[in-house]
Amino acid sequence: MPYLWCSLLGYLLGMLNPAFFIAKIQGIDIRQRGSGNAGASNVLLVFGKLWGILCACLDIFKAFLAIRLAEWLFPGEDVFAVTAAACILGHIFPFYMKFRGGKGLACLAGVVLAYHPMVFALMLTGALLLALATGYICFVPMVGSVVFAAVYGCMTHDLWGTLMLLAVSAVIIVKHAANIRRIRVGREVRICYLWNKERETLRMKKNTPAEEWDHPESE
């Protein structure tokens, strides 16, 4: 029963998508603008840095809160992995958005923070280096989710929990397939957008037909 309740708790908190609600307040569907993703990175593209940071912080907080609530409700039970997995899946597949949510980066960060602040700090440093080395943020959740599952497995020896986190990693990687395709054709936004918005926007518009820029692919 603890695992069932924690799965439900994780999913319900995970599906609260700040990107979707921020865009709704502005009268638009975030999935029909920018990259088409209902996540913090797309909020940054569409509404600017402050909104993007706020959205990322809310996604991190909801995952952190879900795990802390689960641990408080069921002390002594090993509920971390099931709550974490359910929360990330709730973020990616919210039922009220027809199962088209975000891709899990900030939510994953909240999970790592809830697990251990030192692991979070080390992985955040690695994520920044990876993003700067590759030029793309989309590699961070794909690599980070696998690395965290491995770290969790090595530190806890929890086989079933590790397998659950690896399964979520597979979902995250599949959800980023469209990003990889856009990288191949030069249509994925690079991290330099953060400090050179005009140049990166011009590059994107040069490589992307107008109809695709305004109405990105549904995936």
Phi and psi in degrees as GROMACS dihedral restraints (atoms count N, CA, C in turn):
[ dihedral_restraints ]
;  ai    aj    ak    al  type     phi  dphi    fc
    3     4     5     6     1   -56.5    20    10
    4     5     6     7     1   -38.6    20    10
    6     7     8     9     1   -70.2    20    10
    7     8     9    10     1   -36.1    20    10
    9    10    11    12     1   -64.7    20    10
   10    11    12    13     1   -48.0    20    10
   12    13    14    15     1   -65.5    20    10
   13    14    15    16     1   -37.7    20    10
   15    16    17    18     1   -70.4    20    10
   16    17    18    19     1   -33.7    20    10
   18    19    20    21     1   -62.9    20    10
   19    20    21    22     1   -43.9    20    10
   21    22    23    24     1   -66.0    20    10
   22    23    24    25     1   -44.7    20    10
   24    25    26    27     1   -59.6    20    10
   25    26    27    28     1   -47.4    20    10
   27    28    29    30     1   -61.1    20    10
   28    29    30    31     1   -44.6    20    10
   30    31    32    33     1   -64.8    20    10
   31    32    33    34     1   -45.4    20    10
   33    34    35    36     1   -64.7    20    10
   34    35    36    37     1   -40.2    20    10
   36    37    38    39     1   -73.9    20    10
   37    38    39    40     1   -37.8    20    10
   39    40    41    42     1   -63.6    20    10
   40    41    42    43     1   -33.8    20    10
   42    43    44    45     1   -76.9    20    10
   43    44    45    46     1    -8.8    20    10
   45    46    47    48     1   -72.8    20    10
   46    47    48    49     1   102.8    20    10
   48    49    50    51     1  -102.3    20    10
   49    50    51    52     1   102.6    20    10
   51    52    53    54     1   -62.9    20    10
   52    53    54    55     1   -32.0    20    10
   54    55    56    57     1   -61.0    20    10
   55    56    57    58     1   -43.1    20    10
   57    58    59    60     1   -63.1    20    10
   58    59    60    61     1   -45.3    20    10
   60    61    62    63     1   -72.9    20    10
   61    62    63    64     1   -37.2    20    10
   63    64    65    66     1   -60.6    20    10
   64    65    66    67     1   -44.1    20    10
   66    67    68    69     1   -68.8    20    10
   67    68    69    70     1   -37.5    20    10
   69    70    71    72     1   -61.7    20    10
   70    71    72    73     1   -37.9    20    10
   72    73    74    75     1   -60.3    20    10
   73    74    75    76     1   -33.5    20    10
   75    76    77    78     1   -84.8    20    10
   76    77    78    79     1    -1.6    20    10
   78    79    80    81     1    84.7    20    10
   79    80    81    82     1    20.5    20    10
   81    82    83    84     1  -132.8    20    10
   82    83    84    85     1   166.7    20    10
   84    85    86    87     1  -100.3    20    10
   85    86    87    88     1   116.1    20    10
   87    88    89    90     1   -58.4    20    10
   88    89    90    91     1   -24.5    20    10
   90    91    92    93     1   -75.8    20    10
   91    92    93    94     1    -5.9    20    10
   93    94    95    96     1  -107.8    20    10
   94    95    96    97     1    15.0    20    10
   96    97    98    99     1  -135.6    20    10
   97    98    99   100     1   158.3    20    10
   99   100   101   102     1    57.2    20    10
  100   101   102   103     1  -124.0    20    10
  102   103   104   105     1   -83.6    20    10
  103   104   105   106     1   -10.9    20    10
  105   106   107   108     1    86.7    20    10
  106   107   108   109     1     4.3    20    10
  108   109   110   111     1   -96.5    20    10
  109   110   111   112     1   137.7    20    10
  111   112   113   114     1   -90.3    20    10
  112   113   114   115     1    67.3    20    10
  114   115   116   117     1  -146.7    20    10
  115   116   117   118     1   177.4    20    10
  117   118   119   120     1   -62.0    20    10
  118   119   120   121     1   -37.7    20    10
  120   121   122   123     1   -63.4    20    10
  121   122   123   124     1   -37.5    20    10
  123   124   125   126     1   -75.0    20    10
  124   125   126   127     1   -33.7    20    10
  126   127   128   129     1   -60.6    20    10
  127   128   129   130     1   -39.9    20    10
  129   130   131   132     1   -60.8    20    10
  130   131   132   133     1   -43.1    20    10
  132   133   134   135     1   -64.0    20    10
  133   134   135   136     1   -41.2    20    10
  135   136   137   138     1   -86.6    20    10
  136   137   138   139     1   -41.3    20    10
  138   139   140   141     1  -113.3    20    10
  139   140   141   142     1    -9.6    20    10
  141   142   143   144     1   109.1    20    10
  142   143   144   145     1   173.4    20    10
  144   145   146   147     1   -64.3    20    10
  145   146   147   148     1   -43.4    20    10
  147   148   149   150     1   -62.0    20    10
  148   149   150   151     1   -45.7    20    10
  150   151   152   153     1   -64.9    20    10
  151   152   153   154     1   -39.4    20    10
  153   154   155   156     1   -63.4    20    10
  154   155   156   157     1   -42.7    20    10
  156   157   158   159     1   -65.2    20    10
  157   158   159   160     1   -43.1    20    10
  159   160   161   162     1   -59.6    20    10
  160   161   162   163     1   -45.3    20    10
  162   163   164   165     1   -62.2    20    10
  163   164   165   166     1   -44.0    20    10
  165   166   167   168     1   -62.1    20    10
  166   167   168   169     1   -43.1    20    10
  168   169   170   171     1   -62.7    20    10
  169   170   171   172     1   -40.1    20    10
  171   172   173   174     1   -66.9    20    10
  172   173   174   175     1   -38.6    20    10
  174   175   176   177     1   -66.4    20    10
  175   176   177   178     1   -41.3    20    10
  177   178   179   180     1   -62.7    20    10
  178   179   180   181     1   -45.3    20    10
  180   181   182   183     1   -64.0    20    10
  181   182   183   184     1   -39.7    20    10
  183   184   185   186     1   -65.4    20    10
  184   185   186   187     1   -37.5    20    10
  186   187   188   189     1   -69.5    20    10
  187   188   189   190     1   -43.2    20    10
  189   190   191   192     1   -59.7    20    10
  190   191   192   193     1   -45.3    20    10
  192   193   194   195     1   -64.2    20    10
  193   194   195   196     1   -42.5    20    10
  195   196   197   198     1   -58.1    20    10
  196   197   198   199     1   -45.0    20    10
  198   199   200   201     1   -69.8    20    10
  199   200   201   202     1   -41.7    20    10
  201   202   203   204     1   -64.7    20    10
  202   203   204   205     1   -40.0    20    10
  204   205   206   207     1   -63.8    20    10
  205   206   207   208     1   -43.1    20    10
  207   208   209   210     1   -61.9    20    10
  208   209   210   211     1   -43.3    20    10
  210   211   212   213     1   -67.8    20    10
  211   212   213   214     1   -32.0    20    10
  213   214   215   216     1   -73.3    20    10
  214   215   216   217     1   -39.7    20    10
  216   217   218   219     1   -71.1    20    10
  217   218   219   220     1   -32.5    20    10
  219   220   221   222     1  -128.3    20    10
  220   221   222   223     1    68.4    20    10
  222   223   224   225     1   -62.7    20    10
  223   224   225   226     1   139.5    20    10
  225   226   227   228     1    86.4    20    10
  226   227   228   229     1   -12.4    20    10
  228   229   230   231     1   -93.3    20    10
  229   230   231   232     1   144.6    20    10
  231   232   233   234     1   -87.8    20    10
  232   233   234   235     1    82.6    20    10
  234   235   236   237     1  -108.3    20    10
  235   236   237   238     1     5.5    20    10
  237   238   239   240     1   -60.4    20    10
  238   239   240   241     1   -55.7    20    10
  240   241   242   243     1   -63.6    20    10
  241   242   243   244     1   -43.0    20    10
  243   244   245   246     1   -67.7    20    10
  244   245   246   247     1   -38.3    20    10
  246   247   248   249     1   -67.8    20    10
  247   248   249   250     1   -43.2    20    10
  249   250   251   252     1   -61.9    20    10
  250   251   252   253     1   -46.8    20    10
  252   253   254   255     1   -62.3    20    10
  253   254   255   256     1   -44.2    20    10
  255   256   257   258     1   -65.1    20    10
  256   257   258   259     1   -37.9    20    10
  258   259   260   261     1   -65.6    20    10
  259   260   261   262     1   -45.3    20    10
  261   262   263   264     1   -65.0    20    10
  262   263   264   265     1   -41.8    20    10
  264   265   266   267     1   -67.1    20    10
  265   266   267   268     1   -34.7    20    10
  267   268   269   270     1   -63.7    20    10
  268   269   270   271     1   -37.4    20    10
  270   271   272   273     1   -65.4    20    10
  271   272   273   274     1   -40.6    20    10
  273   274   275   276     1   -78.2    20    10
  274   275   276   277     1   -36.3    20    10
  276   277   278   279     1  -124.9    20    10
  277   278   279   280     1    63.0    20    10
  279   280   281   282     1   -74.0    20    10
  280   281   282   283     1   130.7    20    10
  282   283   284   285     1   -64.8    20    10
  283   284   285   286     1   -35.1    20    10
  285   286   287   288     1   -75.2    20    10
  286   287   288   289     1    -9.4    20    10
  288   289   290   291     1  -106.4    20    10
  289   290   291   292     1    21.8    20    10
  291   292   293   294     1    57.2    20    10
  292   293   294   295     1    36.0    20    10
  294   295   296   297     1    63.7    20    10
  295   296   297   298     1    27.7    20    10
  297   298   299   300     1  -119.8    20    10
  298   299   300   301     1    77.9    20    10
  300   301   302   303     1   -99.9    20    10
  301   302   303   304     1  -144.0    20    10
  303   304   305   306     1   -84.2    20    10
  304   305   306   307     1  -166.1    20    10
  306   307   308   309     1  -116.0    20    10
  307   308   309   310     1     0.4    20    10
  309   310   311   312     1   100.1    20    10
  310   311   312   313     1     0.9    20    10
  312   313   314   315     1   -64.1    20    10
  313   314   315   316     1   -58.9    20    10
  315   316   317   318     1   -65.2    20    10
  316   317   318   319     1   -35.3    20    10
  318   319   320   321     1   -63.8    20    10
  319   320   321   322     1   -41.4    20    10
  321   322   323   324     1   -60.8    20    10
  322   323   324   325     1   -40.4    20    10
  324   325   326   327     1   -60.8    20    10
  325   326   327   328     1   -40.5    20    10
  327   328   329   330     1   -64.4    20    10
  328   329   330   331     1   -36.4    20    10
  330   331   332   333     1   -63.8    20    10
  331   332   333   334     1   -46.3    20    10
  333   334   335   336     1   -63.9    20    10
  334   335   336   337     1   -41.4    20    10
  336   337   338   339     1   -61.7    20    10
  337   338   339   340     1   -41.1    20    10
  339   340   341   342     1   -67.4    20    10
  340   341   342   343     1   -29.8    20    10
  342   343   344   345     1   -70.9    20    10
  343   344   345   346     1   -53.3    20    10
  345   346   347   348     1  -166.2    20    10
  346   347   348   349     1   125.1    20    10
  348   349   350   351     1   -58.3    20    10
  349   350   351   352     1   -36.0    20    10
  351   352   353   354     1   -68.1    20    10
  352   353   354   355     1   -41.9    20    10
  354   355   356   357     1   -61.4    20    10
  355   356   357   358     1   -40.3    20    10
  357   358   359   360     1   -60.4    20    10
  358   359   360   361     1   -46.0    20    10
  360   361   362   363     1   -63.3    20    10
  361   362   363   364     1   -43.1    20    10
  363   364   365   366     1   -66.6    20    10
  364   365   366   367     1   -42.6    20    10
  366   367   368   369     1   -70.5    20    10
  367   368   369   370     1   -33.9    20    10
  369   370   371   372     1   -63.2    20    10
  370   371   372   373     1   -42.5    20    10
  372   373   374   375     1   -61.4    20    10
  373   374   375   376     1   -46.0    20    10
  375   376   377   378     1   -62.9    20    10
  376   377   378   379     1   -37.6    20    10
  378   379   380   381     1   -64.7    20    10
  379   380   381   382     1   -42.4    20    10
  381   382   383   384     1   -63.2    20    10
  382   383   384   385     1   -43.1    20    10
  384   385   386   387     1   -64.6    20    10
  385   386   387   388     1   -41.0    20    10
  387   388   389   390     1   -64.2    20    10
  388   389   390   391     1   -44.6    20    10
  390   391   392   393     1   -63.6    20    10
  391   392   393   394     1   -41.3    20    10
  393   394   395   396     1   -70.2    20    10
  394   395   396   397     1   -37.3    20    10
  396   397   398   399     1   -69.5    20    10
  397   398   399   400     1   -39.1    20    10
  399   400   401   402     1   -91.3    20    10
  400   401   402   403     1   -26.2    20    10
  402   403   404   405     1    87.7    20    10
  403   404   405   406     1    -0.1    20    10
  405   406   407   408     1  -132.5    20    10
  406   407   408   409     1   136.3    20    10
  408   409   410   411     1   -75.5    20    10
  409   410   411   412     1   -26.3    20    10
  411   412   413   414     1   -62.3    20    10
  412   413   414   415     1   -21.6    20    10
  414   415   416   417     1   -72.8    20    10
  415   416   417   418     1   -23.4    20    10
  417   418   419   420     1   -62.3    20    10
  418   419   420   421     1   -53.1    20    10
  420   421   422   423     1   -66.2    20    10
  421   422   423   424     1   -33.7    20    10
  423   424   425   426     1   -64.9    20    10
  424   425   426   427     1   -48.4    20    10
  426   427   428   429     1   -74.7    20    10
  427   428   429   430     1   -43.4    20    10
  429   430   431   432     1   -61.7    20    10
  430   431   432   433     1   -38.5    20    10
  432   433   434   435     1   -65.4    20    10
  433   434   435   436     1   -38.8    20    10
  435   436   437   438     1   -70.0    20    10
  436   437   438   439     1   -43.7    20    10
  438   439   440   441     1   -61.2    20    10
  439   440   441   442     1   -43.9    20    10
  441   442   443   444     1   -65.2    20    10
  442   443   444   445     1   -40.5    20    10
  444   445   446   447     1   -59.8    20    10
  445   446   447   448     1   -40.1    20    10
  447   448   449   450     1   -67.3    20    10
  448   449   450   451     1   -42.9    20    10
  450   451   452   453     1   -62.6    20    10
  451   452   453   454     1   -45.0    20    10
  453   454   455   456     1   -59.7    20    10
  454   455   456   457     1   -44.6    20    10
  456   457   458   459     1   -63.4    20    10
  457   458   459   460     1   -42.1    20    10
  459   460   461   462     1   -67.8    20    10
  460   461   462   463     1   -34.7    20    10
  462   463   464   465     1   -84.6    20    10
  463   464   465   466     1   -27.7    20    10
  465   466   467   468     1  -111.7    20    10
  466   467   468   469     1   -22.0    20    10
  468   469   470   471     1    57.9    20    10
  469   470   471   472     1    28.5    20    10
  471   472   473   474     1   -90.7    20    10
  472   473   474   475     1    97.1    20    10
  474   475   476   477     1   -62.0    20    10
  475   476   477   478     1   -49.8    20    10
  477   478   479   480     1   -67.6    20    10
  478   479   480   481     1   -39.0    20    10
  480   481   482   483     1   -63.5    20    10
  481   482   483   484     1   -40.7    20    10
  483   484   485   486     1   -64.2    20    10
  484   485   486   487     1   -41.4    20    10
  486   487   488   489     1   -64.5    20    10
  487   488   489   490     1   -38.1    20    10
  489   490   491   492     1   -63.1    20    10
  490   491   492   493     1   -43.9    20    10
  492   493   494   495     1   -67.5    20    10
  493   494   495   496     1   -34.5    20    10
  495   496   497   498     1   -68.0    20    10
  496   497   498   499     1   -36.6    20    10
  498   499   500   501     1   -63.1    20    10
  499   500   501   502     1   -41.1    20    10
  501   502   503   504     1   -64.6    20    10
  502   503   504   505     1   -37.9    20    10
  504   505   506   507     1   -58.3    20    10
  505   506   507   508     1   -42.2    20    10
  507   508   509   510     1   -61.7    20    10
  508   509   510   511     1   -40.5    20    10
  510   511   512   513     1   -63.3    20    10
  511   512   513   514     1   -44.6    20    10
  513   514   515   516     1   -61.1    20    10
  514   515   516   517     1   -42.6    20    10
  516   517   518   519     1   -63.9    20    10
  517   518   519   520     1   -44.4    20    10
  519   520   521   522     1   -62.0    20    10
  520   521   522   523     1   -40.3    20    10
  522   523   524   525     1   -65.0    20    10
  523   524   525   526     1   -19.9    20    10
  525   526   527   528     1   -97.3    20    10
  526   527   528   529     1     9.9    20    10
  528   529   530   531     1   -58.8    20    10
  529   530   531   532     1   -38.9    20    10
  531   532   533   534     1   -64.5    20    10
  532   533   534   535     1   -35.6    20    10
  534   535   536   537     1   -63.0    20    10
  535   536   537   538     1   -41.7    20    10
  537   538   539   540     1   -63.5    20    10
  538   539   540   541     1   -41.4    20    10
  540   541   542   543     1   -63.0    20    10
  541   542   543   544     1   -39.6    20    10
  543   544   545   546     1   -69.0    20    10
  544   545   546   547     1   -32.7    20    10
  546   547   548   549     1   -62.1    20    10
  547   548   549   550     1   -41.6    20    10
  549   550   551   552     1   -62.5    20    10
  550   551   552   553     1   -29.7    20    10
  552   553   554   555     1  -107.0    20    10
  553   554   555   556     1     9.4    20    10
  555   556   557   558     1    75.8    20    10
  556   557   558   559     1    25.9    20    10
  558   559   560   561     1  -113.0    20    10
  559   560   561   562     1    10.1    20    10
  561   562   563   564     1   -95.8    20    10
  562   563   564   565     1   134.8    20    10
  564   565   566   567     1   -67.4    20    10
  565   566   567   568     1   131.7    20    10
  567   568   569   570     1   -90.5    20    10
  568   569   570   571     1   162.8    20    10
  570   571   572   573     1   -65.9    20    10
  571   572   573   574     1   -21.7    20    10
  573   574   575   576     1   -64.9    20    10
  574   575   576   577     1    -9.1    20    10
  576   577   578   579     1   -57.2    20    10
  577   578   579   580     1   -30.1    20    10
  579   580   581   582     1   -64.0    20    10
  580   581   582   583     1   -32.6    20    10
  582   583   584   585     1  -119.7    20    10
  583   584   585   586     1    -4.4    20    10
  585   586   587   588     1  -141.5    20    10
  586   587   588   589     1    63.3    20    10
  588   589   590   591     1   -61.1    20    10
  589   590   591   592     1   -46.2    20    10
  591   592   593   594     1   -63.9    20    10
  592   593   594   595     1   -45.2    20    10
  594   595   596   597     1   -64.9    20    10
  595   596   597   598     1   -42.8    20    10
  597   598   599   600     1   -69.1    20    10
  598   599   600   601     1   -36.6    20    10
  600   601   602   603     1   -63.8    20    10
  601   602   603   604     1   -41.7    20    10
  603   604   605   606     1   -63.1    20    10
  604   605   606   607     1   -41.7    20    10
  606   607   608   609     1   -62.7    20    10
  607   608   609   610     1   -43.7    20    10
  609   610   611   612     1   -63.0    20    10
  610   611   612   613     1   -45.6    20    10
  612   613   614   615     1   -68.1    20    10
  613   614   615   616     1   -30.0    20    10
  615   616   617   618     1   -67.2    20    10
  616   617   618   619     1   -37.3    20    10
  618   619   620   621     1   -91.1    20    10
  619   620   621   622     1   -10.7    20    10
  621   622   623   624     1  -119.2    20    10
  622   623   624   625     1   124.8    20    10
  624   625   626   627     1   -55.9    20    10
  625   626   627   628     1   146.5    20    10
  627   628   629   630     1   -56.1    20    10
  628   629   630   631     1   -39.3    20    10
  630   631   632   633     1   -68.3    20    10
  631   632   633   634     1   -30.3    20    10
  633   634   635   636     1   -78.9    20    10
  634   635   636   637     1   -31.5    20    10
  636   637   638   639     1   -66.3    20    10
  637   638   639   640     1   -40.6    20    10
  639   640   641   642     1   -81.3    20    10
  640   641   642   643     1   -29.5    20    10
  642   643   644   645     1  -132.9    20    10
  643   644   645   646     1    81.6    20    10
  645   646   647   648     1   -65.3    20    10
  646   647   648   649     1   164.1    20    10
  648   649   650   651     1   -60.1    20    10
  649   650   651   652     1   145.7    20    10
  651   652   653   654     1   -64.5    20    10
  652   653   654   655     1   -23.5    20    10
